[in-house]
Amino acid sequence: MTILEGAEPGPTAMISALIHGNELCGAVALDRLLSAAFKPDRGRLVLVFANMAAFSRFDSAHPYASRFIDEDMNRVWSSELLDGRRQSVELARARELRPFAEAADYLLDLHSTSLAAPAMLLCGTREKGLKLAEKMGYPSHVVADGGHTAGIRLRDFGDFDDGASAKSAMLVECGQHFDSASPTVALETITAFLMACGMLDGAPEDFPLAPSRAGQHIIEVSHSVTIRSEHFYFSAEYQCFEVIAEAGTRIARDGTRDVLTPYDDCVLVMPARQPVRGQTAVRFGRHVTGSKA
Ligand SMILES: [Zn+2]
């Protein structure tokens, strides 16, 4: 972990990479910031390489195996689990990082996807998340979602998901895990995030500036489909953001149950590459225009 102080006072932001040990783009982007001796113009910036234990097991012959050691580190961010007695590699590390997450006014959590998908911000369900996403203006896809049945994400931890608090968090999916463009997307998102937080006046020299705004596509997630059986399969090879025209279309089979789209023009968000019981298979959402204000 590294703390970078700006020349002027300002907010505190945390940027985390490697919450999932095989999602390398965030680590490459943070390494770039560190090797360029980057500093914000104002405020305090905390850079975190979250799950180094899992990352250190990365093996290019089994690139999906090092997502975590004991459990998904992006499902443990509830005070019940963090204050509880259960032990795991990921819980121990989350407990170390907790005070930094609690001290942050803003959080950006860097991720990538198993399947090729456009880069997207996951802004949560609160108005403040959508406002921060709109202020960032990049990447152009914004998904307003409530997370997973399997556990609380860092993005939704504590005050970040409290409508009464001004603290705000963003998760970014920078493209596919091993796409060579994903680290650049991560760096562009960092620039857009720090500018939106008022911590940076412009991209430093040699850094990619976030591309100019081309309008955002906002998708409001209504359902998270959790896998109930050992026998789940999709009806087609979905990637991400397919729009299914008719309500009641079967998109998957889960044991003896058909998984049907709940309404017309239903958007499929991040179908799982490898369905696992108890985890999220896909999310259903709708395209909306502008903020909900
Ligand atoms: Zn991830």
Residues whose N, C-alpha, C, O or C-beta is under 5 A from the ligand:
A	BS01	ZN	H20 E23 H111 S112
